[in-house]
Amino acid sequence: MRQVRIQDAPIEPSLWYATAAPAPRTEALTDRIQADVCVIGGGYTGLSSALHLAEQGVDVVLLEAKEIGHGGSGRNAGHCTPTFHFYEIPAIRKMLGEPYASRLIARQTNAANLVFDLIRRYDIDCEGVQTGYVQAAHAPGVLSKMRARCGYYQSLGKATRMLDRDEVAQLTGSPRYHGGWFHPEGGHLNPLGLSRGLARAVLSRGGRVFTQSPVTAISPEAGRWRVEAPQGAVLADKVICGTGAYTTGFWPRLEKTFSTLGVAVMATQPIGDNLRKVIAPNNNTVVDSRADAMIYKYNKEGRLVTSAFVEGRRGRDVAFTKALMREKLKWLLPQLTEVDWQYYWLGALDMQPRTIPRLFDLAPGVVASLGYSGRGVPTGTMMGSVLAEWAPLYMNFAPRLFLAWSRIRDQRLARAGGANPPPF
Ligand SMILES: Cc1cc2nc3c(=O)[nH]c(=O)nc-3n(C[C@H](O)[C@H](O)[C@H](O)COP(=O)(O)OP(=O)(O)OC[C@H]3O[C@@H](n4cnc5c(N)ncnc54)[C@H](O)[C@@H]3O)c2cc1C
């Protein structure tokens, strides 16, 4: 078995590649151009940053190494879940303190609404449905924790509710669960369709998008930043890096700030109408409470899409993984007598212990947002809107900060090289 780096796995075998609405026409950067802001990465973080900036009239250029949605944003499982995926709300409050905790909680818990609002506003063709999220309890022992979780989201004004054993069986189609909870703001979509639709929206707002333009370096030039690609460059006041798990070495050690976890995603044959009436009949997005969760949703053709973390043989040995996941799904949904995995692909997650987004202030005017550790459909889109607020604000005082930073850097460089810098 040949071991490929997960980030190098192709996107072409994915269901989304076969079914997403086409990408807008874009080309490689072959010129030296200028912009207020240069965004690196054509995933949700980069696209949402570029879109929210373009909406404010900011002159924005986005550079993508391959194609729009080449990274996690084009190959994920398509669940748009409006919660934190690891920490409970009180733990976030404790971890971040105020006012940061309340700000992040407000943004993250409204992030699914932001995604579906963009889909509606820009008429994005991506199978987007906000039909609700079901989290099912795999053991009775997790129900008290779920009750508390459901309550935390209720206290934020969300119409969440607990599900008893019968209702969870009816909503999931599985007799294996002991109850659960429901969040009406969850939904699901075709992730590559969303990425491509966001790129189209950026263009419609006057933003410029270049693909096949991998950034190789960022360096200061005349009080601005020069963002280098093989055949061209962008001179910009600010740079936003949204390169996720697919980050290449354009900024020292940025790719070392996370570890990579592979995810295998697969899709069945279209499920017949009779079965669709009993398996996830409300077209919800379904996940269970296991750490190694079972998770499923339909695509527009009625295929069940599920995923599993890559671990040992699982994910890398395709026949083994398909057999394992077939057994798991059949156990979960006994009505499903036939499971024919017709699509199978891999993607990479940018994992770090805190699991909430990490914002890196790399240099004055250069930021990176990554390390989402999953749940990037809402989180990446939400972080884009945050970064788009930062950038114009930053323009007002960036030149002074930049000068101060450059002075310190030049002095350090001089000292490190044995030179005797002046005392100012
Ligand atoms: C298989 C899988 C399943 C998942 N399932 C879900 C799910 O169901 N729901 C959910 O919410 N989240 C899910 N996630 C997570 C989610 O997809 C990611 O968190 C999210 O897409 C990250 O978006 P991003 O824009 O930060 O990065 P990405 O989408 O990874 O985009 C980064 C982009 O930067 C580009 N790039 C990298 N280096 C350079 C460079 N030097 N120059 C120019 N461009 C560069 C890459 O080519 C890439 O297109 C899943 C992820 C995977 C991999």
The ligand as an SDF file (V2000), in Angstrom:
LIG
                    3D

 53 58  0  0  0  0  0  0  0  0999 V2000
  -12.7460   15.2360    4.7030 C   0  0  0  0  0  0  0  0  0  0  0  0
  -13.1900   16.3850    5.5380 C   0  0  0  0  0  0  0  0  0  0  0  0
  -14.4620   16.3970    6.0800 C   0  0  0  0  0  0  0  0  0  0  0  0
  -14.8900   17.4970    6.8150 C   0  0  0  0  0  0  0  0  0  0  0  0
  -16.2030   17.5880    7.1930 N   0  0  0  0  0  0  0  0  0  0  0  0
  -16.6660   18.7480    7.6930 C   0  0  0  0  0  0  0  0  0  0  0  0
  -18.0540   18.9440    7.8760 C   0  0  0  0  0  0  0  0  0  0  0  0
  -18.8710   18.1000    7.5640 O   0  0  0  0  0  0  0  0  0  0  0  0
  -18.4620   20.1290    8.4070 N   0  0  0  0  0  0  0  0  0  0  0  0
  -17.5690   21.1190    8.7340 C   0  0  0  0  0  0  0  0  0  0  0  0
  -18.0050   22.1700    9.2090 O   0  0  0  0  0  0  0  0  0  0  0  0
  -16.2510   20.9800    8.5180 N   0  0  0  0  0  0  0  0  0  0  0  0
  -15.7780   19.8350    7.9900 C   0  0  0  0  0  0  0  0  0  0  0  0
  -14.4540   19.7070    7.7170 N   0  0  0  0  0  0  0  0  0  0  0  0
  -13.5570   20.8440    8.0140 C   0  0  0  0  0  0  0  0  0  0  0  0
  -13.6430   21.9550    6.9850 C   0  0  0  0  0  0  0  0  0  0  0  0
  -13.7210   21.4450    5.6920 O   0  0  0  0  0  0  0  0  0  0  0  0
  -12.4240   22.8590    7.1050 C   0  0  0  0  0  0  0  0  0  0  0  0
  -12.2620   23.2460    8.4620 O   0  0  0  0  0  0  0  0  0  0  0  0
  -12.5640   24.1120    6.2490 C   0  0  0  0  0  0  0  0  0  0  0  0
  -12.8680   23.7860    4.9300 O   0  0  0  0  0  0  0  0  0  0  0  0
  -11.3010   24.9340    6.3250 C   0  0  0  0  0  0  0  0  0  0  0  0
  -11.4410   26.0190    5.4460 O   0  0  0  0  0  0  0  0  0  0  0  0
  -10.2160   26.9680    5.1410 P   0  0  0  0  0  0  0  0  0  0  0  0
  -10.6730   27.9640    4.1750 O   0  0  0  0  0  0  0  0  0  0  0  0
   -9.6430   27.4600    6.4340 O   0  0  0  0  0  0  0  0  0  0  0  0
   -9.1060   26.0030    4.5120 O   0  0  0  0  0  0  0  0  0  0  0  0
   -9.1810   25.1280    3.1800 P   0  0  0  0  0  0  0  0  0  0  0  0
  -10.5430   24.8920    2.7250 O   0  0  0  0  0  0  0  0  0  0  0  0
   -8.3200   23.9330    3.4120 O   0  0  0  0  0  0  0  0  0  0  0  0
   -8.5290   26.0520    2.0970 O   0  0  0  0  0  0  0  0  0  0  0  0
   -7.1740   26.3640    2.0960 C   0  0  0  0  0  0  0  0  0  0  0  0
   -6.7990   26.7070    0.6550 C   0  0  0  0  0  0  0  0  0  0  0  0
   -5.5250   27.3260    0.6720 O   0  0  0  0  0  0  0  0  0  0  0  0
   -4.8420   26.9130   -0.4900 C   0  0  0  0  0  0  0  0  0  0  0  0
   -3.4240   27.1310   -0.2660 N   0  0  0  0  0  0  0  0  0  0  0  0
   -2.5740   26.4840    0.5560 C   0  0  0  0  0  0  0  0  0  0  0  0
   -1.3330   26.9860    0.4430 N   0  0  0  0  0  0  0  0  0  0  0  0
   -1.4110   27.9940   -0.4550 C   0  0  0  0  0  0  0  0  0  0  0  0
   -0.4540   28.8830   -1.0150 C   0  0  0  0  0  0  0  0  0  0  0  0
    0.8360   28.8320   -0.6660 N   0  0  0  0  0  0  0  0  0  0  0  0
   -0.8580   29.7840   -1.9370 N   0  0  0  0  0  0  0  0  0  0  0  0
   -2.1600   29.8570   -2.3140 C   0  0  0  0  0  0  0  0  0  0  0  0
   -3.1030   29.0180   -1.8210 N   0  0  0  0  0  0  0  0  0  0  0  0
   -2.7290   28.1070   -0.9090 C   0  0  0  0  0  0  0  0  0  0  0  0
   -5.2190   25.4470   -0.6380 C   0  0  0  0  0  0  0  0  0  0  0  0
   -5.0150   24.9870   -1.9540 O   0  0  0  0  0  0  0  0  0  0  0  0
   -6.6820   25.4640   -0.2340 C   0  0  0  0  0  0  0  0  0  0  0  0
   -7.5540   25.6060   -1.3240 O   0  0  0  0  0  0  0  0  0  0  0  0
  -13.9890   18.5900    7.0360 C   0  0  0  0  0  0  0  0  0  0  0  0
  -12.6990   18.5540    6.5110 C   0  0  0  0  0  0  0  0  0  0  0  0
  -12.2960   17.4790    5.7720 C   0  0  0  0  0  0  0  0  0  0  0  0
  -10.9220   17.4880    5.1890 C   0  0  0  0  0  0  0  0  0  0  0  0
  1  2  1  0
  2  3  1  0
  2 52  2  0
  3  4  2  0
  4  5  1  0
  4 50  1  0
  5  6  2  0
  6  7  1  0
  6 13  1  0
  7  8  2  0
  7  9  1  0
  9 10  1  0
 10 11  2  0
 10 12  1  0
 12 13  2  0
 13 14  1  0
 14 15  1  0
 14 50  1  0
 15 16  1  0
 16 17  1  0
 16 18  1  0
 18 19  1  0
 18 20  1  0
 20 21  1  0
 20 22  1  0
 22 23  1  0
 23 24  1  0
 24 25  2  0
 24 26  1  0
 24 27  1  0
 27 28  1  0
 28 29  2  0
 28 30  1  0
 28 31  1  0
 31 32  1  0
 32 33  1  0
 33 34  1  0
 33 48  1  0
 34 35  1  0
 35 36  1  0
 35 46  1  0
 36 37  1  0
 36 45  1  0
 37 38  2  0
 38 39  1  0
 39 40  1  0
 39 45  2  0
 40 41  1  0
 40 42  2  0
 42 43  1  0
 43 44  2  0
 44 45  1  0
 46 47  1  0
 46 48  1  0
 48 49  1  0
 50 51  2  0
 51 52  1  0
 52 53  1  0
M  END
$$$$
